[in-house]
Amino acid sequence: MRDVILAALAVLTGAAAQARQIEPSALSVLPPVDVVILGEVHDNPRHHLNQAAALEAIAPAAVLFEMLSPEQAEIVQARDRVGAALGVALEWATSGWPPFEIYQPVFDALGSARVYGMAVPRDRVGAAFEDGPAAAFGTDAPRFDLDQPLPPSEQSAREAMQADAHCDALPPEMLPDMVAAQRFRDASFADTVLTALADTGGPVAVITGSGHARIDWGIPAALSRAGPDLRVLSIGQLEDHGDLPDDLPFDLWLVTPPTDRPDPCAGLRARGEGD
């Protein structure tokens, strides 16, 4: 099904039917699919502008947010979605996410789409961490292969990525649990996508970190197990730090300049030097 989607995009853009980097202008000519996953680096304002442009072109029936709980999604449903007052109503400033103003273009582009919150309660993520993803997910775990161990090569790769994402500050024995929690979250996100499709008929757009948009083990992989006939298009957004490989785990991807930010590992390094 992914080849069909990419072939359709190739007809629209005149490009080869293969996974590839695109420019922001291509977001206005995306093919009709059931699910578009719009990845981001959370604190990069350009990424949210690109997501907003994609939403305006897609006009989805539903938009799902990694950043919102189901209760917050109901707040969005019940009020005017345009303007900074929405961020106040959502208590965004205490959410731990980057400032609302960089996400505001995405909310401004929602139109009449129904909004869903994908955030998983901490106690459920904690259960996945402690007891494994299958136990935390419950009876539907086999639908997303959560009852099966990962291939050893994937397990190792995912543990290495967790270590790098946490500045190599995590104890090695914690890494398998971090991977288990990530598997649980991706399956939970995919489950919410399926609910939104059933409720609205689609198309559905997903606002999430690019790690969750990966076709090899993110939301698309979970959806391919639970809904193999779905047409899913994954669009990753990454920053150019001069070290990106040519082949990335998305159907399409955009590369932008990095946003200015403090070194996220500086605090951990300073703490280690002071021990």
C-alpha positions as a Python dict, from the first residue, in 0.01 Angstrom:
ca = {
    (1, 'M'): (0, 0, 0),
    (2, 'R'): (288, 241, 75),
    (3, 'D'): (417, 201, -283),
    (4, 'V'): (75, 299, -414),
    (5, 'I'): (76, 611, -197),
    (6, 'L'): (423, 713, -311),
    (7, 'A'): (333, 646, -673),
    (8, 'A'): (33, 876, -635),
    (9, 'L'): (256, 1145, -487),
    (10, 'A'): (497, 1100, -775),
    (11, 'V'): (219, 1169, -1025),
    (12, 'L'): (132, 1489, -840),
    (13, 'T'): (489, 1613, -797),
    (14, 'G'): (659, 1467, -1102),
    (15, 'A'): (911, 1291, -878),
    (16, 'A'): (1021, 929, -853),
    (17, 'A'): (799, 695, -652),
    (18, 'Q'): (1034, 639, -362),
    (19, 'A'): (1086, 754, -7),
    (20, 'R'): (1266, 1086, -24),
    (21, 'Q'): (1324, 1433, 107),
    (22, 'I'): (1071, 1695, 2),
    (23, 'E'): (1039, 2071, 20),
    (24, 'P'): (758, 2242, 215),
    (25, 'S'): (575, 2319, -111),
    (26, 'A'): (507, 1946, -156),
    (27, 'L'): (285, 1954, 153),
    (28, 'S'): (14, 2119, -56),
    (29, 'V'): (-6, 1826, -301),
    (30, 'L'): (-16, 1522, -77),
    (31, 'P'): (-207, 1220, -209),
    (32, 'P'): (-541, 1120, -57),
    (33, 'V'): (-477, 869, 222),
    (34, 'D'): (-648, 753, 539),
    (35, 'V'): (-381, 870, 782),
    (36, 'V'): (-108, 1134, 750),
    (37, 'I'): (145, 1134, 1032),
    (38, 'L'): (312, 1474, 1060),
    (39, 'G'): (630, 1443, 1259),
    (40, 'E'): (817, 1725, 1429),
    (41, 'V'): (1108, 1823, 1646),
    (42, 'H'): (893, 1959, 1924),
    (43, 'D'): (1062, 2296, 1982),
    (44, 'N'): (1128, 2385, 1617),
    (45, 'P'): (881, 2656, 1507),
    (46, 'R'): (936, 2583, 1136),
    (47, 'H'): (806, 2231, 1186),
    (48, 'H'): (477, 2357, 1323),
    (49, 'L'): (438, 2599, 1032),
    (50, 'N'): (488, 2306, 797),
    (51, 'Q'): (233, 2099, 987),
    (52, 'A'): (-17, 2385, 964),
    (53, 'A'): (35, 2408, 587),
    (54, 'A'): (-24, 2035, 554),
    (55, 'L'): (-345, 2051, 760),
    (56, 'E'): (-479, 2331, 545),
    (57, 'A'): (-416, 2120, 233),
    (58, 'I'): (-548, 1793, 376),
    (59, 'A'): (-858, 1935, 553),
    (60, 'P'): (-872, 1623, 773),
    (61, 'A'): (-1186, 1506, 949),
    (62, 'A'): (-983, 1453, 1266),
    (63, 'V'): (-651, 1574, 1406),
    (64, 'L'): (-476, 1383, 1683),
    (65, 'F'): (-220, 1540, 1915),
    (66, 'E'): (51, 1363, 2112),
    (67, 'M'): (56, 1672, 2335),
    (68, 'L'): (-309, 1663, 2444),
    (69, 'S'): (-493, 1442, 2686),
    (70, 'P'): (-847, 1336, 2592),
    (71, 'E'): (-974, 1591, 2844),
    (72, 'Q'): (-774, 1871, 2683),
    (73, 'A'): (-902, 1764, 2342),
    (74, 'E'): (-1256, 1819, 2470),
    (75, 'I'): (-1157, 2173, 2572),
    (76, 'V'): (-1039, 2239, 2217),
    (77, 'Q'): (-1364, 2097, 2083),
    (78, 'A'): (-1574, 2323, 2302),
    (79, 'R'): (-1422, 2661, 2224),
    (80, 'D'): (-1279, 2891, 1960),
    (81, 'R'): (-957, 2729, 1842),
    (82, 'V'): (-788, 3042, 1711),
    (83, 'G'): (-573, 3261, 1933),
    (84, 'A'): (-354, 3249, 2240),
    (85, 'A'): (-651, 3217, 2479),
    (86, 'L'): (-672, 2850, 2384),
    (87, 'G'): (-329, 2790, 2534),
    (88, 'V'): (-447, 2944, 2860),
    (89, 'A'): (-756, 2724, 2864),
    (90, 'L'): (-539, 2417, 2808),
    (91, 'E'): (-298, 2522, 3086),
    (92, 'W'): (-27, 2468, 2828),
    (93, 'A'): (232, 2668, 3021),
    (94, 'T'): (249, 2395, 3287),
    (95, 'S'): (235, 2102, 3044),
    (96, 'G'): (609, 2061, 2987),
    (97, 'W'): (575, 2114, 2612),
    (98, 'P'): (747, 2402, 2429),
    (99, 'P'): (564, 2737, 2432),
    (100, 'F'): (210, 2742, 2298),
    (101, 'E'): (286, 3020, 2052),
    (102, 'I'): (497, 2790, 1835),
    (103, 'Y'): (213, 2534, 1829),
    (104, 'Q'): (-56, 2797, 1772),
    (105, 'P'): (-33, 2782, 1388),
    (106, 'V'): (-128, 2414, 1407),
    (107, 'F'): (-436, 2489, 1616),
    (108, 'D'): (-522, 2784, 1390),
    (109, 'A'): (-523, 2542, 1093),
    (110, 'L'): (-763, 2287, 1244),
    (111, 'G'): (-1072, 2418, 1071),
    (112, 'S'): (-1371, 2201, 1164),
    (113, 'A'): (-1165, 1888, 1233),
    (114, 'R'): (-1253, 1685, 1538),
    (115, 'V'): (-966, 1687, 1787),
    (116, 'Y'): (-836, 1384, 1977),
    (117, 'G'): (-579, 1368, 2255),
    (118, 'M'): (-333, 1079, 2238),
    (119, 'A'): (-141, 1147, 2559),
    (120, 'V'): (-118, 835, 2772),
    (121, 'P'): (-155, 876, 3151),
    (122, 'R'): (174, 845, 3338),
    (123, 'D'): (52, 555, 3547),
    (124, 'R'): (-16, 349, 3234),
    (125, 'V'): (324, 433, 3088),
    (126, 'G'): (471, 342, 3426),
    (127, 'A'): (292, 7, 3412),
    (128, 'A'): (450, -60, 3071),
    (129, 'F'): (787, 32, 3218),
    (130, 'E'): (744, -200, 3514),
    (131, 'D'): (539, -489, 3372),
    (132, 'G'): (599, -473, 2998),
    (133, 'P'): (390, -333, 2712),
    (134, 'A'): (157, -632, 2676),
    (135, 'A'): (52, -634, 3040),
    (136, 'A'): (-3, -259, 3040),
    (137, 'F'): (-201, -259, 2716),
    (138, 'G'): (-436, -542, 2809),
    (139, 'T'): (-630, -791, 2601),
    (140, 'D'): (-573, -611, 2269),
    (141, 'A'): (-194, -633, 2303),
    (142, 'P'): (-159, -908, 2035),
    (143, 'R'): (-329, -679, 1784),
    (144, 'F'): (-16, -464, 1793),
    (145, 'D'): (232, -750, 1850),
    (146, 'L'): (304, -621, 2199),
    (147, 'D'): (300, -979, 2323),
    (148, 'Q'): (603, -1058, 2105),
    (149, 'P'): (966, -968, 2181),
    (150, 'L'): (1146, -745, 1937),
    (151, 'P'): (1410, -894, 1707),
    (152, 'P'): (1746, -867, 1888),
    (153, 'S'): (1889, -625, 1632),
    (154, 'E'): (1593, -389, 1669),
    (155, 'Q'): (1599, -416, 2048),
    (156, 'S'): (1967, -319, 2050),
    (157, 'A'): (1915, -32, 1807),
    (158, 'R'): (1625, 104, 2007),
    (159, 'E'): (1815, 81, 2334),
    (160, 'A'): (2105, 270, 2176),
    (161, 'M'): (1868, 543, 2058),
    (162, 'Q'): (1715, 572, 2404),
    (163, 'A'): (2063, 607, 2553),
    (164, 'D'): (2156, 878, 2305),
    (165, 'A'): (1826, 1063, 2352),
    (166, 'H'): (1893, 1074, 2726),
    (167, 'C'): (2252, 1197, 2690),
    (168, 'D'): (2393, 854, 2786),
    (169, 'A'): (2286, 931, 3142),
    (170, 'L'): (2052, 636, 3193),
    (171, 'P'): (2169, 320, 3369),
    (172, 'P'): (2204, 46, 3103),
    (173, 'E'): (1961, -180, 3288),
    (174, 'M'): (1688, 84, 3243),
    (175, 'L'): (1710, 90, 2862),
    (176, 'P'): (1496, -220, 2793),
    (177, 'D'): (1219, -70, 3007),
    (178, 'M'): (1242, 259, 2816),
    (179, 'V'): (1197, 68, 2491),
    (180, 'A'): (899, -119, 2638),
    (181, 'A'): (734, 209, 2735),
    (182, 'Q'): (795, 349, 2385),
    (183, 'R'): (636, 43, 2224),
    (184, 'F'): (337, 85, 2451),
    (185, 'R'): (297, 453, 2362),
    (186, 'D'): (319, 390, 1987),
    (187, 'A'): (53, 118, 2010),
    (188, 'S'): (-167, 344, 2223),
    (189, 'F'): (-130, 626, 1970),
    (190, 'A'): (-219, 388, 1687),
    (191, 'D'): (-524, 269, 1882),
    (192, 'T'): (-646, 628, 1909),
    (193, 'V'): (-593, 671, 1533),
    (194, 'L'): (-816, 371, 1470),
    (195, 'T'): (-1082, 514, 1702),
    (196, 'A'): (-1073, 848, 1518),
    (197, 'L'): (-1105, 675, 1181),
    (198, 'A'): (-1403, 474, 1304),
    (199, 'D'): (-1567, 786, 1448),
    (200, 'T'): (-1513, 1023, 1155),
    (201, 'G'): (-1436, 815, 848),
    (202, 'G'): (-1110, 1005, 799),
    (203, 'P'): (-883, 1132, 674),
    (204, 'V'): (-692, 1162, 999),
    (205, 'A'): (-382, 1371, 1065),
    (206, 'V'): (-147, 1304, 1355),
    (207, 'I'): (73, 1567, 1522),
    (208, 'T'): (360, 1390, 1694),
    (209, 'G'): (734, 1370, 1735),
    (210, 'S'): (922, 1237, 1435),
    (211, 'G'): (1035, 935, 1638),
    (212, 'H'): (673, 822, 1653),
    (213, 'A'): (636, 877, 1278),
    (214, 'R'): (902, 618, 1188),
    (215, 'I'): (771, 355, 947),
    (216, 'D'): (990, 80, 1092),
    (217, 'W'): (875, 90, 1454),
    (218, 'G'): (655, 395, 1521),
    (219, 'I'): (283, 456, 1474),
    (220, 'P'): (289, 344, 1106),
    (221, 'A'): (431, 5, 1206),
    (222, 'A'): (164, -39, 1473),
    (223, 'L'): (-108, 56, 1225),
    (224, 'S'): (27, -186, 965),
    (225, 'R'): (-33, -469, 1212),
    (226, 'A'): (-378, -364, 1332),
    (227, 'G'): (-507, -215, 1004),
    (228, 'P'): (-301, -353, 716),
    (229, 'D'): (-536, -213, 450),
    (230, 'L'): (-507, 145, 573),
    (231, 'R'): (-334, 398, 352),
    (232, 'V'): (-79, 563, 581),
    (233, 'L'): (168, 835, 485),
    (234, 'S'): (450, 918, 725),
    (235, 'I'): (619, 1259, 698),
    (236, 'G'): (919, 1312, 922),
    (237, 'Q'): (1076, 1647, 1002),
    (238, 'L'): (1438, 1666, 1109),
    (239, 'E'): (1706, 1924, 1170),
    (240, 'D'): (2023, 1950, 964),
    (241, 'H'): (2317, 1901, 1197),
    (242, 'G'): (2535, 1775, 912),
    (243, 'D'): (2503, 1407, 1002),
    (244, 'L'): (2177, 1286, 845),
    (245, 'P'): (2192, 962, 644),
    (246, 'D'): (2052, 949, 292),
    (247, 'D'): (1794, 684, 381),
    (248, 'L'): (1557, 778, 663),
    (249, 'P'): (1268, 576, 813),
    (250, 'F'): (982, 785, 670),
    (251, 'D'): (785, 787, 348),
    (252, 'L'): (876, 1153, 304),
    (253, 'W'): (1082, 1391, 511),
    (254, 'L'): (1174, 1757, 540),
    (255, 'V'): (1507, 1885, 670),
    (256, 'T'): (1523, 2228, 830),
    (257, 'P'): (1790, 2435, 1002),
    (258, 'P'): (1819, 2365, 1375),
    (259, 'T'): (1634, 2595, 1608),
    (260, 'D'): (1835, 2785, 1868),
    (261, 'R'): (1825, 2602, 2200),
    (262, 'P'): (2050, 2539, 2498),
    (263, 'D'): (2251, 2218, 2493),
    (264, 'P'): (1999, 1967, 2634),
    (265, 'C'): (2280, 1758, 2782),
    (266, 'A'): (2471, 2045, 2946),
    (267, 'G'): (2290, 2015, 3278),
    (268, 'L'): (2352, 1643, 3300),
    (269, 'R'): (2721, 1685, 3214),
    (270, 'A'): (2761, 1960, 3474),
    (271, 'R'): (2591, 1742, 3735),
    (272, 'G'): (2828, 1455, 3654),
    (273, 'E'): (3134, 1678, 3678),
    (274, 'G'): (3023, 1796, 4017),
    (275, 'D'): (2986, 1444, 4163),
}
